[in-house]
């Protein structure tokens, strides 16, 4: 149960980073 929550948090964090990267590359 806890492991699943950690994975979910990690995945959402990676997703957020990817969105930021896409935004920066779009601006640049």
PDB file with one MODEL, atoms N, CA, C and O in Angstrom:
MODEL        1
ATOM      1  N   UNK A   1       0.847  -1.204   0.000  1.00  0.00           N
ATOM      2  CA  UNK A   1       0.000   0.000   0.000  1.00  0.00           C
ATOM      3  C   UNK A   1       0.888   1.262   0.000  1.00  0.00           C
ATOM      4  O   UNK A   1       0.703   2.160  -0.822  1.00  0.00           O
ATOM      5  N   UNK A   2       1.844   1.314   0.927  1.00  0.00           N
ATOM      6  CA  UNK A   2       2.740   2.470   1.009  1.00  0.00           C
ATOM      7  C   UNK A   2       3.613   2.552  -0.240  1.00  0.00           C
ATOM      8  O   UNK A   2       3.851   3.634  -0.776  1.00  0.00           O
ATOM      9  N   UNK A   3       4.086   1.392  -0.694  1.00  0.00           N
ATOM     10  CA  UNK A   3       4.934   1.362  -1.897  1.00  0.00           C
ATOM     11  C   UNK A   3       4.168   1.914  -3.097  1.00  0.00           C
ATOM     12  O   UNK A   3       4.725   2.650  -3.911  1.00  0.00           O
ATOM     13  N   UNK A   4       2.910   1.561  -3.197  1.00  0.00           N
ATOM     14  CA  UNK A   4       2.077   2.021  -4.320  1.00  0.00           C
ATOM     15  C   UNK A   4       1.942   3.544  -4.279  1.00  0.00           C
ATOM     16  O   UNK A   4       1.988   4.207  -5.316  1.00  0.00           O
ATOM     17  N   UNK A   5       1.774   4.095  -3.069  1.00  0.00           N
ATOM     18  CA  UNK A   5       1.659   5.552  -2.917  1.00  0.00           C
ATOM     19  C   UNK A   5       2.966   6.229  -3.309  1.00  0.00           C
ATOM     20  O   UNK A   5       2.954   7.288  -3.937  1.00  0.00           O
ATOM     21  N   UNK A   6       4.088   5.625  -2.942  1.00  0.00           N
ATOM     22  CA  UNK A   6       5.401   6.184  -3.293  1.00  0.00           C
ATOM     23  C   UNK A   6       5.594   6.201  -4.804  1.00  0.00           C
ATOM     24  O   UNK A   6       6.064   7.189  -5.369  1.00  0.00           O
ATOM     25  N   UNK A   7       5.226   5.099  -5.453  1.00  0.00           N
ATOM     26  CA  UNK A   7       5.355   5.014  -6.914  1.00  0.00           C
ATOM     27  C   UNK A   7       4.478   6.068  -7.577  1.00  0.00           C
ATOM     28  O   UNK A   7       4.893   6.729  -8.529  1.00  0.00           O
ATOM     29  N   UNK A   8       3.264   6.216  -7.063  1.00  0.00           N
ATOM     30  CA  UNK A   8       2.330   7.200  -7.625  1.00  0.00           C
ATOM     31  C   UNK A   8       2.900   8.610  -7.487  1.00  0.00           C
ATOM     32  O   UNK A   8       2.814   9.413  -8.416  1.00  0.00           O
ATOM     33  N   UNK A   9       3.484   8.908  -6.319  1.00  0.00           N
ATOM     34  CA  UNK A   9       4.066  10.216  -6.068  1.00  0.00           C
ATOM     35  C   UNK A   9       5.264  10.452  -6.992  1.00  0.00           C
ATOM     36  O   UNK A   9       5.436  11.537  -7.547  1.00  0.00           O
ATOM     37  N   UNK A  10       6.085   9.413  -7.145  1.00  0.00           N
ATOM     38  CA  UNK A  10       7.262   9.514  -8.011  1.00  0.00           C
ATOM     39  C   UNK A  10       6.845   9.746  -9.454  1.00  0.00           C
ATOM     40  O   UNK A  10       7.432  10.578 -10.145  1.00  0.00           O
ATOM     41  N   UNK A  11       5.839   9.020  -9.912  1.00  0.00           N
ATOM     42  CA  UNK A  11       5.364   9.154 -11.288  1.00  0.00           C
ATOM     43  C   UNK A  11       4.807  10.559 -11.528  1.00  0.00           C
ATOM     44  O   UNK A  11       5.080  11.162 -12.566  1.00  0.00           O
ATOM     45  N   UNK A  12       4.038  11.076 -10.588  1.00  0.00           N
ATOM     46  CA  UNK A  12       3.473  12.420 -10.750  1.00  0.00           C
ATOM     47  C   UNK A  12       4.590  13.463 -10.730  1.00  0.00           C
ATOM     48  O   UNK A  12       4.507  14.475 -11.427  1.00  0.00           O
ATOM     49  N   UNK A  13       5.636  13.219  -9.933  1.00  0.00           N
ATOM     50  CA  UNK A  13       6.774  14.137  -9.878  1.00  0.00           C
ATOM     51  C   UNK A  13       7.490  14.147 -11.227  1.00  0.00           C
ATOM     52  O   UNK A  13       7.823  15.211 -11.749  1.00  0.00           O
ATOM     53  N   UNK A  14       7.724  12.959 -11.789  1.00  0.00           N
ATOM     54  CA  UNK A  14       8.380  12.844 -13.095  1.00  0.00           C
ATOM     55  C   UNK A  14       7.530  13.525 -14.163  1.00  0.00           C
ATOM     56  O   UNK A  14       8.058  14.201 -15.046  1.00  0.00           O
ATOM     57  N   UNK A  15       6.215  13.345 -14.078  1.00  0.00           N
ATOM     58  CA  UNK A  15       5.292  13.962 -15.030  1.00  0.00           C
ATOM     59  C   UNK A  15       5.396  15.489 -14.956  1.00  0.00           C
ATOM     60  O   UNK A  15       5.428  16.168 -15.982  1.00  0.00           O
ATOM     61  N   UNK A  16       5.449  16.013 -13.735  1.00  0.00           N
ATOM     62  CA  UNK A  16       5.571  17.466 -13.541  1.00  0.00           C
ATOM     63  C   UNK A  16       6.881  17.973 -14.130  1.00  0.00           C
ATOM     64  O   UNK A  16       6.906  19.016 -14.784  1.00  0.00           O
ATOM     65  N   UNK A  17       7.976  17.237 -13.900  1.00  0.00           N
ATOM     66  CA  UNK A  17       9.274  17.630 -14.446  1.00  0.00           C
ATOM     67  C   UNK A  17       9.223  17.644 -15.964  1.00  0.00           C
ATOM     68  O   UNK A  17       9.765  18.547 -16.601  1.00  0.00           O
ATOM     69  N   UNK A  18       8.570  16.640 -16.544  1.00  0.00           N
ATOM     70  CA  UNK A  18       8.459  16.559 -18.001  1.00  0.00           C
ATOM     71  C   UNK A  18       7.676  17.746 -18.551  1.00  0.00           C
ATOM     72  O   UNK A  18       8.022  18.299 -19.595  1.00  0.00           O
ATOM     73  N   UNK A  19       6.616  18.133 -17.840  1.00  0.00           N
ATOM     74  CA  UNK A  19       5.818  19.286 -18.272  1.00  0.00           C
ATOM     75  C   UNK A  19       6.673  20.549 -18.255  1.00  0.00           C
ATOM     76  O   UNK A  19       6.610  21.363 -19.177  1.00  0.00           O
ATOM     77  N   UNK A  20       7.480  20.708 -17.191  1.00  0.00           N
ATOM     78  CA  UNK A  20       8.360  21.874 -17.084  1.00  0.00           C
ATOM     79  C   UNK A  20       9.370  21.885 -18.221  1.00  0.00           C
ATOM     80  O   UNK A  20       9.614  22.922 -18.836  1.00  0.00           O
ATOM     81  N   UNK A  21       9.961  20.714 -18.497  1.00  0.00           N
ATOM     82  CA  UNK A  21      10.944  20.615 -19.577  1.00  0.00           C
ATOM     83  C   UNK A  21      10.317  20.999 -20.913  1.00  0.00           C
ATOM     84  O   UNK A  21      10.924  21.722 -21.704  1.00  0.00           O
ATOM     85  N   UNK A  22       9.109  20.518 -21.161  1.00  0.00           N
ATOM     86  CA  UNK A  22       8.419  20.832 -22.420  1.00  0.00           C
ATOM     87  C   UNK A  22       8.120  22.326 -22.499  1.00  0.00           C
ATOM     88  O   UNK A  22       8.250  22.935 -23.560  1.00  0.00           O
ATOM     89  N   UNK A  23       7.723  22.907 -21.380  1.00  0.00           N
ATOM     90  CA  UNK A  23       7.413  24.329 -21.335  1.00  0.00           C
ATOM     91  C   UNK A  23       8.666  25.151 -21.625  1.00  0.00           C
ATOM     92  O   UNK A  23       8.626  26.104 -22.404  1.00  0.00           O
ATOM     93  N   UNK A  24       9.792  24.773 -20.987  1.00  0.00           N
ATOM     94  CA  UNK A  24      11.038  25.494 -21.202  1.00  0.00           C
ATOM     95  C   UNK A  24      11.505  25.375 -22.640  1.00  0.00           C
ATOM     96  O   UNK A  24      11.931  26.362 -23.241  1.00  0.00           O
ATOM     97  N   UNK A  25      11.427  24.171 -23.198  1.00  0.00           N
ATOM     98  CA  UNK A  25      11.868  23.989 -24.590  1.00  0.00           C
ATOM     99  C   UNK A  25      10.959  24.757 -25.539  1.00  0.00           C
ATOM    100  O   UNK A  25      11.402  25.223 -26.589  1.00  0.00           O
ATOM    101  N   UNK A  26       9.692  24.889 -25.172  1.00  0.00           N
ATOM    102  CA  UNK A  26       8.751  25.652 -25.997  1.00  0.00           C
ATOM    103  C   UNK A  26       9.112  27.139 -25.949  1.00  0.00           C
ATOM    104  O   UNK A  26       9.068  27.830 -26.967  1.00  0.00           O
ATOM    105  N   UNK A  27       9.468  27.623 -24.755  1.00  0.00           N
ATOM    106  CA  UNK A  27       9.827  29.033 -24.595  1.00  0.00           C
ATOM    107  C   UNK A  27      11.162  29.341 -25.270  1.00  0.00           C
ATOM    108  O   UNK A  27      11.347  30.422 -25.829  1.00  0.00           O
ATOM    109  N   UNK A  28      12.092  28.385 -25.217  1.00  0.00           N
ATOM    110  CA  UNK A  28      13.404  28.585 -25.832  1.00  0.00           C
ATOM    111  C   UNK A  28      13.291  28.291 -27.318  1.00  0.00           C
ATOM    112  O   UNK A  28      14.279  28.395 -28.045  1.00  0.00           O
TER     113      UNK A  28
ENDMDL
END
